[in-house]
């Protein structure tokens, strides 16, 4: 009997290879999908929208707004009538139940039962406007909480923009490093050919190799910075911490610069801190009114109903219960406040003055912040113009030294120095463009118009 070995069967081998090919293709697809899932290209607007949507700080701010709204609702509830109802049973045991009055005596029952039910309703008609001021104060505080959210959102958006631009600066630096490494590699090959032809010394080759090592060291530092900034941006945006964010381009348009006074005026109108200070002043005014309300009389209305049953059975039976009902108005006046309240009013007025002083301090701080941001943006634009000129000069110098080196007129040191100057100018220009963009957004934040 003859046996066939499947391993030598060509049809069997073809099937096996086909299965392996499908498996390898599926594995490659899975790996590619997994790799792509870790990479994300984002525009600045996409990053801002994602960060705002996932910000834990903004969620906390919104919860504080909800809390302020509920406190306002509670203040409104305090102007509503209050009511209560109760029903209870009492049983009294009287072991010694006989009283002797000379020849007369009085005998009490061994025990007594009583059911007592009460229902009451109270309404404050006038309480020195305290309830009114409480409602208005809590409404103002809810507006302050909303401005806290606006301020928090500005901070979150600016943090995202700052990290985004920092990542862009690092990525641009890495591109410049890659470009310069390619250029230096060409110089190394050229110097090696010159060395083999006896046109240059070994030291010339080493100079270019040393320049390449320095560029590589710079690249290592940039990669380390990229990982740190990328991780921080992942956290800000709510992305998985292993996500590699890529940025193709940013807007490097130079916006026109107005005079400093216009930016300060805009800040005085839009900054949420100053709006909050105005609301705090109104709260302080309401507090003064509340304290002064202690001098005014109070008027309250009340209605009460009682059910008293002396039988063991709680169900009403004729002759066993009474139901008194009372309705009344109560006017009261704490005239002692005439001499005890004046210092409280004085303290409330001092607090109101402090609010005005704090607003002035905040306004000065904002003016300084706007001025610093303005000067930073103007300086960044000036730096770009200067660096563009320096790049043109460094590029021309590099061409001259390259030609001289090929003609064996300039040394390898001079050639490497010219290349380094051009390389540094390129990096500085990219960084300056990013700094100018960030400085513009910093100026917007200082004027309170970052999210407008």
C-alpha positions as CSV (number, residue, x, y, z in Angstrom):
1,X,0.0,0.0,0.0
2,X,1.3,3.4,-0.9
3,X,1.1,6.5,1.4
4,X,1.2,10.1,0.2
5,X,3.0,12.8,2.2
6,X,0.9,16.0,2.2
7,X,4.0,18.1,2.7
8,X,5.2,17.3,-0.7
9,X,1.8,17.8,-2.4
10,X,2.0,21.0,-4.4
11,X,-1.8,21.7,-4.0
12,X,-1.4,21.3,-0.2
13,X,1.5,23.7,-0.2
14,X,-0.4,26.2,-2.2
15,X,-3.3,26.1,0.2
16,X,-1.0,26.6,3.1
17,X,0.7,29.5,1.5
18,X,-2.7,31.0,0.7
19,X,-3.8,30.7,4.4
20,X,-0.6,32.2,5.6
21,X,-0.9,35.1,3.2
22,X,-4.5,35.8,4.3
23,X,-3.3,35.6,8.0
24,X,-0.4,37.9,7.4
25,X,-2.7,40.4,5.5
26,X,-5.2,40.4,8.4
27,X,-2.4,40.8,10.9
28,X,-0.9,43.7,9.0
29,X,-4.4,45.4,8.8
30,X,-4.9,45.0,12.5
31,X,-1.4,46.4,13.3
32,X,-2.0,49.3,10.9
33,X,-5.4,50.1,12.5
34,X,-3.9,49.9,15.9
35,X,-1.0,52.2,14.9
36,X,-3.4,54.7,13.3
37,X,-5.6,54.7,16.4
38,X,-2.6,56.1,18.3
39,X,-2.0,58.9,15.8
40,X,-4.2,62.0,15.6
41,X,-3.9,65.0,13.3
42,X,-5.6,68.1,14.9
43,X,-6.2,71.6,13.8
44,X,-6.2,74.3,16.5
45,X,-10.0,74.7,16.4
46,X,-10.5,70.9,16.7
47,X,-8.1,70.8,19.7
48,X,-10.0,73.7,21.4
49,X,-13.4,72.1,20.9
50,X,-12.2,68.8,22.1
51,X,-10.5,70.3,25.2
52,X,-13.6,72.3,26.1
53,X,-15.9,69.3,25.7
54,X,-13.7,67.1,27.9
55,X,-12.5,69.6,30.5
56,X,-13.1,68.4,34.1
57,X,-12.6,72.0,35.3
58,X,-15.5,73.3,33.1
59,X,-17.7,70.5,34.3
60,X,-17.0,71.6,37.8
61,X,-17.7,75.2,37.0
62,X,-21.1,74.2,35.5
63,X,-21.9,72.2,38.6
64,X,-21.2,75.4,40.6
65,X,-23.6,77.3,38.4
66,X,-26.3,74.7,39.1
67,X,-25.6,75.0,42.8
68,X,-25.9,78.8,42.7
69,X,-29.2,78.4,40.8
70,X,-30.6,76.1,43.5
71,X,-29.5,78.5,46.2
72,X,-31.5,81.2,44.4
73,X,-34.5,78.9,44.3
74,X,-34.1,78.2,48.0
75,X,-34.1,82.0,48.7
76,X,-37.3,82.3,46.7
77,X,-38.8,79.4,48.7
78,X,-38.2,81.2,52.0
79,X,-40.9,83.7,51.0
80,X,-43.4,80.9,50.8
81,X,-45.7,80.0,53.7
82,X,-44.5,77.4,56.1
83,X,-46.8,74.7,57.5
84,X,-46.7,71.7,59.8
85,X,-49.1,69.0,61.0
86,X,-48.7,66.5,63.8
87,X,-50.9,63.9,65.6
88,X,-49.9,62.2,68.8
89,X,-51.2,59.9,71.6
90,X,-50.6,60.3,75.3
91,X,-51.5,57.9,78.1
92,X,-51.2,58.9,81.7
93,X,-51.1,56.3,84.5
94,X,-52.1,57.6,88.0
95,X,-51.3,55.0,90.7
96,X,-52.0,57.5,93.6
97,X,-55.3,58.9,92.4
98,X,-57.1,60.1,95.5
99,X,-56.8,63.6,97.0
100,X,-58.0,64.3,100.6
101,X,-59.4,67.8,101.4
102,X,-60.4,67.5,105.1
103,X,-63.7,65.6,105.1
104,X,-63.9,65.9,101.3
105,X,-61.9,63.8,98.9
106,X,-61.3,63.7,95.2
107,X,-60.7,60.5,93.3
108,X,-59.1,60.5,89.9
109,X,-59.1,57.7,87.3
110,X,-56.3,55.2,87.4
111,X,-55.3,56.3,83.8
112,X,-56.2,58.9,81.2
113,X,-55.9,58.9,77.4
114,X,-55.5,61.9,75.1
115,X,-55.1,62.3,71.4
116,X,-53.7,65.7,70.2
117,X,-53.5,66.8,66.6
118,X,-52.3,70.2,65.4
119,X,-52.1,71.9,62.0
120,X,-50.4,75.3,61.5
121,X,-49.7,77.7,58.7
122,X,-47.4,80.7,58.9
123,X,-46.7,83.5,56.4
124,X,-44.2,86.3,56.7
125,X,-45.9,89.4,55.3
126,X,-43.1,91.9,55.9
127,X,-39.7,91.2,57.4
128,X,-37.8,94.4,56.7
129,X,-37.2,93.5,53.0
130,X,-34.7,90.8,54.1
131,X,-36.3,88.1,51.9
132,X,-36.3,90.4,48.9
133,X,-32.6,91.2,49.4
134,X,-31.8,87.5,49.9
135,X,-33.4,86.6,46.6
136,X,-31.6,89.4,44.7
137,X,-28.3,88.6,46.3
138,X,-28.4,84.9,45.4
139,X,-29.4,85.9,41.8
140,X,-26.3,88.1,41.6
141,X,-24.2,85.3,43.0
142,X,-25.5,82.9,40.3
143,X,-24.4,85.5,37.7
144,X,-21.0,85.6,39.4
145,X,-20.8,81.8,39.1
146,X,-21.5,82.1,35.4
147,X,-18.7,84.5,35.0
148,X,-16.4,82.1,36.8
149,X,-17.2,79.6,34.1
150,X,-16.4,82.2,31.4
151,X,-13.0,82.8,33.2
152,X,-12.3,79.1,33.6
153,X,-13.1,78.5,29.9
154,X,-10.7,81.3,28.9
155,X,-8.0,79.6,31.0
156,X,-8.7,76.2,29.5
157,X,-8.7,77.4,26.0
158,X,-5.5,79.4,26.5
159,X,-3.8,76.3,28.0
160,X,-4.8,74.3,25.0
161,X,-3.5,77.0,22.6
162,X,-0.2,77.3,24.6
163,X,0.4,73.5,24.5
164,X,-0.6,73.3,20.8
165,X,1.9,76.0,19.8
166,X,4.6,74.5,22.0
167,X,4.1,71.2,20.2
168,X,4.2,72.9,16.9
169,X,7.4,74.6,17.8
170,X,9.0,71.3,18.8
171,X,7.8,69.6,15.6
172,X,9.1,72.4,13.4
173,X,12.4,72.2,15.2
174,X,12.5,68.5,14.4
175,X,11.8,69.1,10.7
176,X,14.7,71.6,10.6
177,X,16.9,69.1,12.3
178,X,16.0,66.4,9.7
179,X,16.7,68.9,6.9
180,X,20.0,69.9,8.3
181,X,21.1,66.3,8.9
182,X,20.4,65.6,5.2
183,X,22.5,68.6,4.2
184,X,25.3,67.7,6.5
185,X,25.3,64.1,5.3
186,X,25.9,65.5,1.8
187,X,28.7,67.6,3.1
188,X,30.3,64.7,4.8
189,X,30.2,62.6,1.6
190,X,31.6,65.5,-0.4
191,X,34.4,66.1,2.1
192,X,35.3,62.4,2.1
193,X,35.6,62.5,-1.7
194,X,37.8,65.5,-1.4
195,X,39.9,63.7,1.3
196,X,40.3,60.7,-0.9
197,X,41.4,63.0,-3.7
198,X,43.9,64.7,-1.3
199,X,42.1,68.1,-1.6
200,X,41.3,68.3,2.1
201,X,42.6,66.9,5.4
202,X,41.0,64.3,7.7
203,X,40.3,67.2,10.1
204,X,37.9,68.7,7.5
205,X,35.9,65.5,7.5
206,X,35.8,65.4,11.3
207,X,34.5,68.9,11.4
208,X,31.4,68.0,9.4
209,X,30.9,64.8,11.5
210,X,31.2,66.8,14.7
211,X,28.6,69.2,13.3
212,X,26.3,66.3,12.6
213,X,26.7,65.0,16.2
214,X,25.7,68.4,17.6
215,X,22.6,68.4,15.4
216,X,21.7,64.9,16.5
217,X,22.0,66.0,20.2
218,X,19.7,68.9,19.5
219,X,17.3,66.4,17.9
220,X,17.4,64.2,21.1
221,X,16.4,67.2,23.2
222,X,13.6,68.1,20.9
223,X,12.2,64.6,20.9
224,X,12.3,64.6,24.7
225,X,10.4,67.9,24.8
226,X,7.9,66.6,22.2
227,X,7.0,63.6,24.3
228,X,6.4,65.9,27.4
229,X,4.3,68.5,25.5
230,X,2.4,65.8,23.6
231,X,1.5,64.0,26.9
232,X,0.3,67.2,28.5
233,X,-1.8,68.0,25.4
234,X,-3.3,64.5,25.5
235,X,-4.4,65.1,29.1
236,X,-5.8,68.5,28.3
237,X,-7.9,67.2,25.4
238,X,-9.0,64.0,27.1
239,X,-7.2,61.7,24.7
240,X,-5.5,58.4,25.5
241,X,-2.1,59.2,26.9
242,X,-0.4,57.2,24.1
243,X,-1.9,59.3,21.3
244,X,0.7,60.9,19.1
245,X,-0.6,64.3,18.0
246,X,0.5,65.8,14.7
247,X,0.2,69.4,13.5
248,X,0.6,70.2,9.8
249,X,0.5,73.9,9.9
250,X,-0.6,76.9,12.0
251,X,-1.8,80.3,11.1
252,X,1.3,82.5,10.9
253,X,-0.6,85.6,9.5
254,X,0.7,88.7,11.2
255,X,-2.4,90.6,12.4
256,X,-2.5,94.4,12.4
257,X,-1.6,96.0,15.7
258,X,-3.8,98.8,17.1
259,X,-2.8,101.3,19.7
260,X,-2.4,100.1,23.3
261,X,-5.2,102.2,24.6
262,X,-7.8,100.4,22.4
263,X,-6.8,97.0,23.9
264,X,-7.0,98.4,27.4
265,X,-10.5,99.8,26.7
266,X,-11.6,96.4,25.3
267,X,-10.2,94.7,28.4
268,X,-12.1,97.1,30.8
269,X,-15.3,96.2,28.9
270,X,-14.9,92.4,28.5
271,X,-12.8,91.0,31.3
272,X,-15.0,88.8,33.5
273,X,-13.1,89.7,36.7
274,X,-14.3,93.4,36.4
275,X,-17.9,92.3,35.6
276,X,-17.7,90.1,38.7
277,X,-16.5,93.1,40.7
278,X,-19.5,95.1,39.6
279,X,-21.8,92.2,40.7
280,X,-20.0,91.9,44.0
281,X,-20.6,95.7,44.6
282,X,-24.4,95.1,44.0
283,X,-24.3,92.1,46.5
284,X,-22.6,94.4,49.0
285,X,-25.4,97.0,48.5
286,X,-28.0,94.3,49.1
287,X,-26.1,93.3,52.3
288,X,-26.3,96.9,53.5
289,X,-30.0,96.9,52.9
290,X,-30.4,93.6,54.7
291,X,-28.6,94.9,57.8
292,X,-30.6,98.1,57.8
293,X,-33.8,95.9,57.6
294,X,-33.1,95.0,61.3
295,X,-34.5,98.4,62.2
296,X,-37.8,97.8,60.6
297,X,-40.8,96.0,62.2
298,X,-42.0,92.5,61.2
299,X,-45.5,91.3,60.4
300,X,-46.5,87.7,60.3
301,X,-49.8,85.9,59.8
302,X,-50.6,82.5,61.3
303,X,-53.4,80.0,61.4
304,X,-53.6,77.0,63.6
305,X,-56.1,74.2,64.2
306,X,-56.1,71.6,67.1
307,X,-57.9,68.3,67.7
308,X,-58.0,67.2,71.3
309,X,-59.7,63.8,72.1
310,X,-59.7,62.4,75.6
311,X,-61.0,59.0,74.6
312,X,-58.9,55.9,74.1
313,X,-60.4,55.6,70.6
314,X,-58.9,58.2,68.3
315,X,-62.0,58.4,66.1
316,X,-64.1,61.4,67.0
317,X,-67.2,60.8,69.1
318,X,-69.6,63.5,70.3
319,X,-68.6,64.9,73.6
320,X,-65.1,63.4,73.6
321,X,-63.1,66.0,71.6
322,X,-62.7,69.7,71.0
323,X,-61.3,71.5,67.9
324,X,-60.1,75.0,68.6
325,X,-59.0,77.1,65.6
326,X,-57.0,80.3,65.7
327,X,-56.1,82.9,63.1
328,X,-54.0,85.9,63.9
329,X,-51.5,88.6,62.9
330,X,-48.4,89.3,64.8
331,X,-46.5,92.6,64.6
332,X,-43.1,92.8,66.2
333,X,-40.3,95.4,66.4
334,X,-36.9,94.9,67.9
335,X,-36.3,98.5,68.9
336,X,-33.0,97.5,70.6
337,X,-31.6,97.5,67.0
338,X,-31.7,101.3,67.1
339,X,-28.5,101.3,69.2
340,X,-27.1,97.8,68.4
341,X,-27.4,97.8,64.6
342,X,-25.4,100.9,63.7
343,X,-22.0,99.2,63.9
344,X,-23.3,96.3,61.7
345,X,-24.3,98.9,59.1
346,X,-20.9,100.5,59.4
347,X,-19.2,97.2,58.8
348,X,-21.4,96.5,55.7
349,X,-20.5,99.8,54.3
350,X,-16.8,99.1,54.8
351,X,-17.2,95.8,53.0
352,X,-18.8,97.8,50.1
353,X,-15.8,100.2,50.0
354,X,-13.4,97.2,50.0
355,X,-15.2,95.9,46.9
356,X,-14.5,99.2,45.1
357,X,-10.9,99.1,46.2
358,X,-10.5,95.5,45.0
359,X,-12.0,96.4,41.6
360,X,-9.4,99.2,41.3
361,X,-6.6,96.8,42.1
362,X,-8.0,94.2,39.6
363,X,-8.2,96.9,36.9
364,X,-4.6,97.9,37.5
365,X,-3.5,94.3,37.3
366,X,-5.4,93.8,34.0
367,X,-3.9,97.0,32.5
368,X,-0.4,95.7,33.3
369,X,-1.3,92.3,31.8
370,X,-2.7,93.9,28.6
371,X,0.4,96.1,28.3
372,X,2.8,93.1,28.8
373,X,0.9,91.0,26.2
374,X,0.8,94.0,23.8
375,X,4.5,94.6,24.1
376,X,5.2,90.9,23.7
377,X,3.2,90.7,20.5
378,X,4.9,93.8,19.0
379,X,8.3,92.4,19.9
380,X,7.5,89.0,18.4
381,X,6.5,90.7,15.1
382,X,9.7,92.7,15.1
383,X,11.7,89.6,15.8
384,X,10.2,87.9,12.7
385,X,11.2,90.7,10.4
386,X,14.7,90.7,11.8
387,X,15.1,86.9,11.5
388,X,13.8,86.9,7.9
389,X,16.6,89.4,7.1
390,X,19.1,87.3,9.0
391,X,18.1,84.1,7.2
392,X,18.6,85.8,3.8
393,X,22.0,87.0,5.0
394,X,22.9,83.5,6.4
395,X,21.7,81.8,3.3
396,X,23.9,84.1,1.1
397,X,26.9,83.6,3.4
398,X,26.3,79.8,3.2
399,X,26.3,79.8,-0.6
400,X,29.5,81.8,-0.7
401,X,31.3,79.6,1.8
402,X,30.0,76.5,0.0
403,X,31.5,77.8,-3.3
404,X,34.7,78.7,-1.7
405,X,35.0,75.3,0.0
406,X,34.5,73.5,-3.3
407,X,37.2,75.7,-4.8
408,X,39.4,74.9,-1.8
409,X,39.5,78.5,-0.8
410,X,37.6,78.3,2.5
411,X,38.3,75.8,5.3
412,X,35.9,73.1,6.6
413,X,35.5,75.1,9.8
414,X,34.3,78.1,7.9
415,X,32.0,75.9,5.8
416,X,30.5,74.2,8.9
417,X,30.1,77.6,10.8
418,X,28.2,79.0,7.8
419,X,25.9,76.0,7.7
420,X,25.4,76.2,11.5
421,X,24.4,79.9,11.3
422,X,21.8,79.2,8.6
423,X,20.5,76.2,10.5
424,X,20.1,78.3,13.7
425,X,18.5,81.1,11.8
426,X,15.9,78.7,10.3
427,X,15.1,77.3,13.8
428,X,14.8,80.8,15.3
429,X,12.4,82.0,12.5
430,X,10.1,79.0,13.0
431,X,10.1,79.5,16.8
432,X,9.5,83.3,16.3
433,X,6.5,82.6,14.1
434,X,5.0,80.3,16.7
435,X,5.8,82.8,19.5
436,X,4.1,85.5,17.5
437,X,1.0,83.4,17.1
438,X,0.9,82.5,20.8
439,X,1.6,86.2,21.7
440,X,-1.5,87.2,19.7
441,X,-3.7,84.7,21.6
442,X,-2.2,85.9,24.8
443,X,-3.2,89.5,23.9
444,X,-6.7,88.3,23.1
445,X,-6.9,86.6,26.5
446,X,-5.7,89.7,28.3
447,X,-8.5,91.7,26.7
448,X,-11.2,89.1,27.5
449,X,-11.9,88.3,23.8
450,X,-10.3,85.0,23.4
451,X,-13.6,83.1,23.1
452,X,-15.4,85.9,21.1
